[in-house]
Amino acid sequence: QVQLVESGGGLVQAGGSLRLSCAVSGNIFSITAMGWYRQIPGKQRELVASITSGGSTNYADSVKGRFTISRDNAKNTVYLQMDSLKPEDTAVYYCNADRRYYPSERDYWGQGTQVTVSS
């Protein structure tokens, strides 16, 4: 199993920055990729950014050039640096651990952290 604990959300003005953190524990070596997703009430959860165990990154078009996903293996932590924030970035952000080789227990999620961007 994997445990994920997010932190770093909050209220920020448009144009500002926030950094989200996701502390990972448990069977870390089973994880093939980590991601950040976000969800607005009434809408599907969407992928914001992901990073594979090999270090490859992927971003949603809406955040390219503004958000950066990274990880610190020594601290077992994944980060999402969010710059030039816009009101449309307001959502609950979730950390995800993807375990491709464990299909019956593939996805783990954090509890979510609220990000609110005021105009």
Secondary structure, DSSP 8 states (H G I E B T S, - for coil): -EEEEEE--EEEETT--EEEEEEEEESGGG--EEEEEEE-TTS--EEEEEEETT--EEE-TTTTTTEEEEEETTTTEEEEEE-S--GGG-EEEEEEEE-TT-GGG-EEE---EEEEEE-
